[in-house]
Amino acid sequence: MTAFFVTGTDTGVGKTRVSSALLHALQRQHARVIGMKPVAAGTELINGEWANEDVLALRAASTVQVPALYDNPYLLNLAASPHIAARDEGVDIDIEHIAACFHALRQQADAVVVEGAGGFIVPLLETPGHSATSADLAVLLRLPVILVVGVRLGCLNHALLTQEAILARGLKLAGWVANRIDPSMTGLEANVDTLRLRLQAPMLADLAWQPHAGAADLAIRLP
């Protein structure tokens, strides 16, 4: 079974967009593909039900529909860091439980794309004597990582620090995506060139500023 863990240089850099595009690309090779958002923070009323737009996007790009408790074990209402949103609702996020849900999905899919929350080391749980981050989850799942770089001011530092954190944990950086989220950025091309030079993995896509483009229309290659 093929699987990837998608992380980003920050929140709001296009992880869901890239994860959905990966799911569409995987459909060219696999019949059963599933997107997983283990922890989603922030809900809105959609068709009379409280839902998270990232989770819905991943489901729309999947070819297999599964019970919500598997592809989104933790749905939190507050749009905040997961550990804060979870604490607000009295929820303890258990990455072992997330791993069990992932392994259940593996039995139903040829390919799974797991989208992390926020940046790579965002806290998922912070209680006295116990903590867990998105990085801890990635280590537990032992999946190759795809890094989404939101190309804007500060992205070089964010991308290189994230790469260091991924490699320091013994994980494979399988590829990265440049997502141009600030088309007016000064030195945009020079920044992308620097990322090409400094990131130790193949570039899977260089996504132009296309806020209304559908995930199925994005050109992205698989690692």
FENFENTA-V557012 format. One record per residue. N is the residue number from 1. RES is the residue in one letter. BURIAL is b if it has 9 or more other C-alpha atoms within 8 Angstrom, else e. Layout:
BEGIN
N_RES_BURIAL / N_RES_BURIAL
END
This chain:
BEGIN
1_M_e / 2_T_e / 3_A_b / 4_F_b / 5_F_b / 6_V_b / 7_T_b / 8_G_b / 9_T_b / 10_D_b / 11_T_b / 12_G_e / 13_V_b / 14_G_b / 15_K_b / 16_T_b / 17_R_e / 18_V_b / 19_S_b / 20_S_b / 21_A_b / 22_L_b / 23_L_b / 24_H_b / 25_A_b / 26_L_b / 27_Q_b / 28_R_e / 29_Q_e / 30_H_b / 31_A_e / 32_R_b / 33_V_b / 34_I_b / 35_G_b / 36_M_b / 37_K_b / 38_P_b / 39_V_b / 40_A_b / 41_A_b / 42_G_b / 43_T_b / 44_E_b / 45_L_e / 46_I_e / 47_N_e / 48_G_e / 49_E_e / 50_W_e / 51_A_b / 52_N_b / 53_E_e / 54_D_b / 55_V_b / 56_L_b / 57_A_b / 58_L_b / 59_R_b / 60_A_e / 61_A_b / 62_S_b / 63_T_b / 64_V_e / 65_Q_e / 66_V_e / 67_P_e / 68_A_e / 69_L_e / 70_Y_b / 71_D_b / 72_N_b / 73_P_b / 74_Y_b / 75_L_b / 76_L_b / 77_N_e / 78_L_b / 79_A_b / 80_A_e / 81_S_b / 82_P_b / 83_H_b / 84_I_e / 85_A_b / 86_A_b / 87_R_b / 88_D_e / 89_E_e / 90_G_e / 91_V_e / 92_D_e / 93_I_b / 94_D_e / 95_I_b / 96_E_e / 97_H_e / 98_I_b / 99_A_b / 100_A_e / 101_C_b / 102_F_b / 103_H_e / 104_A_b / 105_L_b / 106_R_b / 107_Q_e / 108_Q_e / 109_A_b / 110_D_b / 111_A_b / 112_V_b / 113_V_b / 114_V_b / 115_E_b / 116_G_b / 117_A_b / 118_G_b / 119_G_b / 120_F_b / 121_I_e / 122_V_b / 123_P_b / 124_L_b / 125_L_b / 126_E_b / 127_T_e / 128_P_e / 129_G_e / 130_H_e / 131_S_b / 132_A_b / 133_T_b / 134_S_b / 135_A_b / 136_D_b / 137_L_b / 138_A_b / 139_V_b / 140_L_b / 141_L_e / 142_R_e / 143_L_b / 144_P_b / 145_V_b / 146_I_b / 147_L_b / 148_V_b / 149_V_b / 150_G_b / 151_V_b / 152_R_b / 153_L_e / 154_G_e / 155_C_b / 156_L_b / 157_N_e / 158_H_b / 159_A_b / 160_L_b / 161_L_e / 162_T_b / 163_Q_b / 164_E_e / 165_A_e / 166_I_b / 167_L_b / 168_A_e / 169_R_e / 170_G_e / 171_L_b / 172_K_b / 173_L_b / 174_A_b / 175_G_b / 176_W_b / 177_V_b / 178_A_b / 179_N_b / 180_R_b / 181_I_b / 182_D_e / 183_P_e / 184_S_e / 185_M_e / 186_T_e / 187_G_e / 188_L_b / 189_E_e / 190_A_e / 191_N_b / 192_V_b / 193_D_e / 194_T_b / 195_L_b / 196_R_e / 197_L_e / 198_R_e / 199_L_b / 200_Q_e / 201_A_e / 202_P_b / 203_M_b / 204_L_b / 205_A_b / 206_D_b / 207_L_b / 208_A_e / 209_W_b / 210_Q_e / 211_P_e / 212_H_e / 213_A_e / 214_G_e / 215_A_b / 216_A_e / 217_D_e / 218_L_b / 219_A_e / 220_I_b / 221_R_e / 222_L_e / 223_P_e
END
